[in-house]
């Protein structure tokens, strides 16, 4: 029998909504947000009951960690779950470009990959200093996939298995972290790691959504069978499922890049059914993913208090069963995908 708790990521206190705050926008992803807006976003999430928060050194080169730590430090530490990531180290550089890796106005650091045992320990200790906290609840190995590392991917995977995960296990025994996982947007690398190692948790971005169902057959049943606590990011696929195809803001994003025609066209078909059944696209995107029993929580990358409160409202919106049936009949949902 597993000794893992039945729930690692607490739902929103009071409402029970399985929604946590993702910290990439707090690091100025795609566009800057002012410190007051970042603080107001975190406060709005907390005041509405949010007790699960995620960040990473990558997000604004430490900016997201600093902002979350400043906002959470005075809160009772045992009352919330905070995750961060390892795999990238930050080195001070007064001449560092402020706009890097999709982040605007990042802190003056350069980042470089380091999955070594020593690098992982330094990463955790650096994160704790930026956060101003004594422990991290969940430490994810960040972006160790083939698409990110190309020809070096096999070597990265070997190092993750031989050095990164064992180093995290030692820090777990020391009490610096509570749980170990992967933070990735790739299904294959999770399966590869699980062949040789044990994970407590997984943060999977963009691979189970109203548009992208690639995790459904190959990974979600495995997470259920292994008792892995699964947090889901990227449920709007970087924006296409939030703004839809009719936004006046230019070409929509899909998974951090301008959306290809096939994804825009598929979204347009979903939008047409949303209109027919009077369903908000954002509500459909959020409620669909949480219908799968493997998903413990959605980590929402809100940029403002308004976006956070809107997501809570979308999770509670009424969606008629006929809408889900219409999506399935149109071939827009797999037959085996659970619906609310």
C-alpha positions in Angstrom: 0.0 0.0 0.0 1.3 3.5 -0.9 2.3 5.8 2.0 1.5 8.9 -0.1 -1.2 11.2 1.1 -4.5 11.0 -0.9 -4.1 14.6 -1.9 -0.9 16.5 -2.3 -2.2 19.7 -3.8 -5.0 21.2 -1.6 -8.0 22.6 -3.3 -9.3 26.1 -2.7 -10.4 26.4 0.9 -14.1 26.9 1.3 -15.1 26.3 -2.3 -13.2 23.0 -2.9 -12.3 24.1 -6.4 -9.2 22.2 -7.6 -7.4 25.3 -8.8 -3.9 26.5 -7.9 -1.8 29.5 -9.0 0.9 29.0 -11.6 3.8 31.4 -11.4 5.0 31.9 -14.9 3.1 35.2 -15.5 4.5 36.5 -12.2 7.9 36.3 -13.9 6.7 38.5 -16.7 5.9 35.8 -19.3 5.3 37.5 -22.7 4.6 40.9 -21.1 5.6 42.7 -17.9 3.3 43.0 -14.9 3.9 45.6 -12.2 4.8 44.5 -8.7 1.5 45.8 -7.3 -0.4 43.7 -9.9 1.6 40.6 -9.1 0.9 41.1 -5.3 -2.8 41.7 -6.0 -3.0 38.5 -8.1 -1.5 36.4 -5.3 -3.6 38.1 -2.7 -6.8 37.5 -4.7 -5.9 33.8 -5.1 -5.2 33.4 -1.4 -8.3 35.3 -0.3 -10.5 33.1 -2.5 -9.0 30.0 -0.8 -6.1 29.0 -3.1 -3.5 27.0 -1.2 -1.4 25.5 -4.1 1.3 27.6 -5.8 3.9 26.9 -8.4 7.0 28.7 -9.6 10.5 28.1 -11.0 13.9 29.8 -11.4 13.2 29.9 -15.1 10.2 32.3 -14.7 11.7 35.7 -15.1 15.1 34.5 -13.9 14.0 34.3 -10.3 11.5 37.1 -10.4 8.5 34.8 -10.0 10.1 33.1 -7.0 10.9 36.4 -5.4 7.3 37.7 -5.9 5.7 34.5 -4.6 8.0 34.3 -1.6 7.4 37.9 -0.6 3.6 37.4 -0.8 3.5 34.0 1.0 6.3 34.4 3.6 4.0 35.8 6.3 1.3 33.1 5.7 1.3 30.0 7.9 3.8 27.7 6.2 1.9 24.5 6.9 -1.3 26.0 5.3 -0.1 25.9 1.6 1.8 23.8 -0.9 4.6 25.5 -2.9 6.4 23.9 -5.8 9.5 25.0 -7.7 11.9 23.4 -10.2 15.5 22.3 -10.8 17.5 21.9 -14.0 18.4 25.6 -14.6 20.9 27.6 -12.6 21.1 31.4 -12.6 24.3 33.3 -12.7 24.5 37.0 -12.0 25.3 39.2 -15.0 24.9 43.0 -14.9 24.8 42.9 -18.7 22.2 40.2 -19.0 19.5 40.9 -21.6 16.3 41.8 -19.8 14.2 39.9 -22.4 15.0 36.2 -22.6 13.2 32.9 -23.2 9.9 34.6 -23.5 10.2 36.7 -20.3 10.2 40.5 -20.4 12.1 42.6 -17.9 13.6 39.5 -16.3 16.1 39.9 -13.4 19.8 40.3 -14.4 20.9 36.7 -14.5 21.9 34.3 -17.2 20.5 30.7 -17.0 22.2 27.5 -17.9 21.3 23.9 -17.7 22.7 21.8 -14.8 21.1 18.5 -13.9 24.1 17.3 -11.8 23.8 16.4 -8.2 25.7 19.5 -7.1 23.7 21.7 -9.5 20.4 20.4 -8.2 21.4 21.1 -4.6 22.5 24.6 -5.5 19.3 25.1 -7.4 17.1 24.2 -4.4 19.2 26.3 -2.0 19.1 29.3 -4.4 15.4 28.9 -4.7 14.9 28.8 -1.0 16.9 32.0 -0.6 14.9 33.8 -3.3 11.7 32.6 -1.7 12.9 33.3 1.8 11.6 29.9 3.0 13.0 26.9 4.7 11.6 24.2 2.5 9.9 23.5 -0.8 7.0 21.1 -0.9 7.4 19.8 -4.4 10.6 19.9 -6.5 10.1 19.2 -10.2 12.9 18.3 -12.7 12.2 21.0 -15.3 12.1 20.5 -19.1 14.3 17.3 -19.4 12.7 16.3 -22.7 13.9 15.6 -26.2 12.3 18.7 -27.8 14.2 20.9 -25.4 17.6 19.2 -25.5 17.8 17.7 -29.0 20.9 15.6 -29.5 21.8 15.9 -25.8 18.4 14.5 -24.7 19.6 10.9 -24.1 22.5 12.2 -22.0 20.2 14.5 -20.0 17.9 11.6 -19.3 20.7 9.4 -18.1 21.9 12.2 -15.8 18.4 12.8 -14.5 18.1 9.2 -13.5 21.6 8.8 -12.1 22.1 12.2 -10.4 19.1 14.5 -10.4 16.5 12.2 -8.9 18.9 10.6 -6.3 20.0 14.1 -5.2 16.4 15.1 -4.8 15.8 11.9 -2.8 18.6 12.9 -0.4 17.2 16.4 0.0 13.8 14.9 0.7 15.3 12.8 3.5 16.8 16.0 4.9 13.5 17.8 4.9 14.4 20.5 2.3 11.7 19.1 0.0 8.7 16.9 0.5 8.0 15.4 -2.9 9.8 14.8 -6.2 8.4 15.1 -9.7 8.8 16.2 -13.3 7.7 19.5 -14.6 7.5 19.0 -18.4 5.3 19.3 -21.5 6.3 16.0 -23.0 4.6 12.6 -22.4 7.4 10.4 -23.6 10.0 11.6 -21.1 7.7 11.0 -18.2 7.2 7.4 -19.3 10.9 6.9 -19.7 11.7 8.2 -16.2 8.9 6.0 -14.7 10.5 2.9 -16.2 13.4 3.3 -13.9 12.4 5.6 -11.1 9.6 6.5 -8.8 7.9 9.9 -8.8 5.6 11.5 -6.2 4.2 14.1 -8.5 4.0 15.4 -12.1 3.3 18.8 -13.5 2.3 18.3 -17.1 1.8 21.4 -19.3 -0.4 21.5 -22.4 -0.6 17.8 -23.1 -4.1 17.2 -21.8 -6.5 19.9 -22.8 -9.7 20.5 -24.8 -7.4 20.6 -27.9 -4.5 18.3 -27.1 -5.4 14.8 -25.8 -1.9 13.2 -26.2 -1.6 12.3 -22.5 -4.9 10.5 -22.4 -4.0 7.0 -23.7 -0.3 6.9 -22.8 0.1 8.6 -19.5 -3.0 9.4 -17.5 -3.8 5.7 -16.7 -0.2 5.1 -15.7 -0.4 8.0 -13.2 -3.5 6.6 -11.7 -1.9 3.1 -11.4 1.3 4.5 -9.9 -0.5 6.9 -7.4 1.3 9.9 -8.9 -0.2 13.3 -7.9 -0.9 15.0 -11.2 -1.1 18.8 -11.5 -2.0 20.1 -14.9 -0.7 23.3 -16.4 -1.3 24.9 -19.8 -5.0 24.1 -19.9 -5.5 27.0 -22.3 -2.5 25.9 -24.4 -0.8 29.3 -23.9 -3.8 31.3 -24.8 -5.8 29.8 -27.7 -8.4 28.3 -25.4 -8.6 31.4 -23.3 -9.0 34.0 -26.0 -10.4 31.8 -28.8 -10.0 32.6 -32.5 -11.9 35.9 -32.5 -9.6 37.9 -30.3 -8.5 41.3 -31.6 -5.0 40.8 -30.2 -3.5 39.2 -33.3 -2.6 35.7 -34.1 -3.4 33.5 -31.0 -0.7 31.5 -29.2 -0.7 27.7 -29.0 1.9 26.1 -26.7 4.1 29.2 -26.5 4.2 29.9 -30.3 1.8 31.3 -32.9 -1.0 28.8 -33.4 -0.9 26.7 -36.5 -3.9 26.7 -38.8 -5.0 23.2 -37.7 -5.3 24.3 -34.1 -7.1 27.5 -35.0 -9.6 25.6 -37.1 -10.2 23.0 -34.5 -10.7 25.7 -31.9 -13.2 27.5 -34.2 -15.2 24.3 -34.4 -15.3 24.1 -30.6 -16.3 27.8 -30.4 -19.2 27.1 -32.8 -20.5 24.5 -30.4 -19.9 26.7 -27.5 -22.1 29.4 -29.1 -24.8 26.9 -29.9 -25.0 25.6 -26.3 -24.2 29.0 -24.7 -21.0 27.8 -23.1 -17.9 29.9 -22.5 -14.8 28.4 -24.1 -12.8 29.0 -21.0 -15.3 27.2 -18.8 -15.2 24.2 -21.2 -11.4 24.1 -21.2 -11.2 24.2 -17.4 -14.0 21.8 -16.6 -13.0 19.2 -19.2 -9.6 18.4 -17.9 -10.7 18.1 -14.3 -13.2 15.4 -15.2 -10.4 12.9 -15.6 -9.7 11.1 -12.3 -6.0 11.3 -12.7 -6.0 15.1 -12.5 -5.6 16.3 -9.0 -5.5 20.1 -9.7 -5.1 22.7 -12.4 -2.3 25.2 -12.0 -3.6 28.4 -13.6 -1.1 31.0 -14.8 -3.2 34.1 -14.0 -1.8 37.5 -14.8 -4.3 39.5 -12.7 -6.8 39.2 -9.9 -9.5 39.5 -12.6 -8.1 36.4 -14.5 -8.0 34.4 -11.3 -11.6 35.3 -10.3 -12.8 34.6 -13.8 -11.3 31.1 -13.7 -13.1 30.4 -10.5 -16.3 31.5 -12.1 -15.7 29.4 -15.2 -15.1 26.3 -13.0 -18.6 26.9 -11.5 -20.4 27.7 -14.7 -23.2 25.4 -15.7 -22.4 23.3 -18.9 -25.2 21.1 -20.3 -24.4 17.4 -20.9 -25.5 18.0 -24.5 -22.5 20.2 -25.1 -20.1 17.4 -24.3 -22.0 15.0 -26.4 -22.0 17.4 -29.3 -18.2 17.7 -29.1 -17.8 13.9 -29.1 -20.2 13.5 -32.0 -18.2 16.1 -34.0 -15.0 14.1 -33.4 -13.5 16.9 -31.2 -13.2 14.6 -28.1 -11.9 11.0 -27.9 -14.5 8.4 -27.1 -12.6 7.5 -23.9 -12.2 11.0 -22.6 -14.2 11.6 -19.4 -16.5 14.6 -19.3 -18.1 16.4 -16.4 
